[in-house]
Amino acid sequence: MKIKHTALIRLAFVVFVAAVAFSSVHLFRGPSQDHSRTALEGASKYVAELPVTTTVLMYNNNQPTTAFIGNSQVAEAAKQYIKEKRPGRYRRAWGQAEIEVIVLSGITSLSDDARAKEISALGLRDGVSAEVQQASATNQFCLARRQSVHGWSAGGFVLVNTGNASEAEINQCILKGFDYLDGLPTARNEFDPAALPADEVRHAVVDYVRSCAFESRADPEKQQRSNYGIFSQPDMTCVRDKLQQAMAKAG
């Protein structure tokens, strides 16, 4: 009886793990939630105005991990804001994170040497420290940069230099950067927070980009497909079409 009981426990555990793995990937094949017609219209207009050559790289498992670094009080408020605005998209990193959210406070008043020492102590990924150092020296408030490896998204970082910014401004900077690193396509693939659309519009765009990552209309030789069934570069025509279909259903 004891052996049979142990076997049942093991079987239940295997089923649980399989269910989690299935839901973490397959539930994202379609848009994760219903979006308002206003959001869909804004998303459709935004995508239609992007250059035809626009591309965006996906994570090979569709679910990046995130770590907050720096001012813990500000970071905690921003973390809760992301959880509220982007349900299911925040996944805590227990090791190296794909998305690093770096919150700096009062660092621009330091000398170059003191600033370099403080940034070095943050333990950022290779190549990130230099960019953060440069941005903090110029008092740049909101910055995000993407990284890629072998044709897949490797995340990147969001930097907010708090200064005299309000909590709302800080949260908006971080959410825009988070969306950008989570698959938001932009003109010239650059991050310009002032040029990005409203929250609900960005949410809809990223949702449909992730949905289109499960199908490919591009040249197969230019695409990669992960073991999760995700293609490395969603086709923007697919995104436009799916948004049009969603608007038609919304009436």
N, C-alpha and C positions, 0 to 999 in steps of 0.2 A: 504493500500500500504506500509506503514511504517513497519507493522508487517511482511509482506511478504518479504520486502527488508532485514530486520534483519535476518529472517530465512534463506535466501539465503546466507548471509554473514557467518552465523554459519555453514551451509552445506559446503561452500567452505573451511572454516577453517578445518572442520573435514576431508575433502578429502585431503587437503594439508598435515595435520599431518599423515594421513594414508599413503600417498605417500612417505613421508620422512622416516617413519618407515619401509615401504616395501623396499625402496632402500638401507637403511642402513644395512639391513640384507641380502636380497635376491640377491643383486648385487654381493655379495661376495661368492655366491655358486660356481662360477667358478673363475679361475684366473682373477685378476683384470685388467690385460693387457697382450699383447703379449710380450714374452721374446725372446731374440735372441737365435739362436741355441747354441752359445758359452755358454750363461748363463744356458740354459737347460742342456747341457752336463756336465757343472761344477756342477750344482745342483744334477743331477742324480748320478754323481761320489761321491759327498759329502754324500748324503743320503745312498748310497750303502755301504759306508765304516763305517757307524755308527753301533754300537752294535745292535743286533737284539732285545735287551731288552729296547732300547731307547724309552722314552715316553716324551711327552710334554703336559702340561695342557693348555686348552683354556679359554678365557674369556666367560662367559655365554651369552654375547650379541655380541661377536666378535669385539668390538670396545672400547678399553681402552681409558681413558682420561689421559692427560699428563700435568704436571706442571714443570716449570723450577724454581729452587731455587738457590740463591747465586748471583754470579757476573752477573749483568743484561746485561752488554754489550756483554760478551762472550755468555751468554745464548741466547740472541736475534739472534746472528749470527748462532748459532747452530740450533735454531728453524727454521730459514729460510732454512737451509741446509737440515733438515729433511723433510720439506714441499716439497722441490725440488726433493729430492731423493726418497721419499716414498709418492707420491701423495695420498691424501685421508686418510692417516693413522694417521696424527696428529690431535688430537681432544682436544681442550683446556679444562682444568678442571676448573669448577667454584666453586667446593667444594673440597672434598678430591680426589686426583688423584690416579689412579692405578699405573701410571708410574711417578716416581719422578726423575727428572734429576738435580743432585746437582753439582753445579760448585763452587769449592773452589779455591781461589787465595791467596797465601802468608800465608796460615794457618800453614804450617809446621814449620815456624820460630817462632811461638808463644810458650809460656810455656804451660805445660799440663793444668793448670787451665784456662788460657786465651783461649786456643783452645776449651776446654770443654764448656766454657761459650758461645763462638761464635757459636759453633755447636748447643748447646741447644736453642739458639735464633732463629734458622732456623725453628723451629716448625715441625720437622720431625715426621713421624709415630712412634708408639711404636716399639721398637726393632731396628729401623734404626739408631738412634743416636749413639748407642753403636758401631755398625759396622762401621759407618762413622768415629767415634772417633778413633777406632783402625786402620783403613786404613790410615787416615790422619797422625797418629803418625808415621807410617812406611814409609811415603812418597810414598804410592802406587798411581801410576798415573791414572790407569783406572780400574774400578771395577764395577761389576753389580751383583745383587742378586735378585733371584725370591722369591715371597711369594705366598702361596696358602691358600684357605679357603674351607673346605668341598669338596675337590676334584676338585676345579676350580682354575684357575689362579686368583690371587689377585694383579697381577702386581709385583712391586718391585722397585728397585732404580738403577740408574746409577750414579756413582760418578767419576768425573774427577778432579784431583788435578793439576791445570794448570801448576804451576811452570814456567819452561822456555819453555814449549811446544809451538809449532807453532799453528796457527789457524787451519791448515789442520789436524794436529795430534789430536787436541781437538775435531774437528768435527767428525773425524773417530772414536774416542773412543765413543763418544755419539751415533753415528749411529749404531755402533756394539752393544752397550748395548741396544739401542732401539729395534733392530732386535731380540736380545736375549729375551727381555721381551715381544715381539710381537708374539712369537711362534717359534723362531728358535731352532730346536733340536740340542743338542750338546752331545759329548761323556761324559758319567757320569753326564750329566745334569749340568755341570759346565761351568762357563764363563772364557774362555782363549782367549783374543783378538788376540793374536799372532797366534792362531791355526785356526782362522775363515777364510773362503774363501773370495773371492772378493765381492765387493758391489753387482754387478748384480747377482752373484750366490746366495748370501744370500736372495736377493729380491725374486728370483724365488722360492727358498726353502720355505720361509715363505708364499708366495702366494699359493703354492700347499698344504701346511699344512693346511691353513685356508679353502681351498676348500674341503679337505678330512674331515674337522670337521663336514661337513653336512651329512656324511654317516659313518656307523660303521660296521667294520668287526670283532670287538672284542666280547668277551663274554658279553652279555647284562647285566649280574649281576655286571660286573666291570665298566660299563659305566653309565654316567648320561646324560640326554638330557634336555636342557633348553627349555623355552617357545619359543625361537627363532629358534628352530630346530637344535641347535648345540650340538654335543657330546663333552664330557669333554676331551677325549683323542683320537686324530686322529691316525689312524693306519698307521704305517710307510710303510707297504706293499702297501697301497692305494697311498701314496705319490710317491713311486718308480714307480708304474704302470702308474700313471697319467703323470709323467715326461717322461717315455718311450713313451707313446702315443703322447705326445706333440712333442717330437723329431721326431717321425715318420711322423707327419703332417708337421713339419718344413722342411723335406726332407734332 
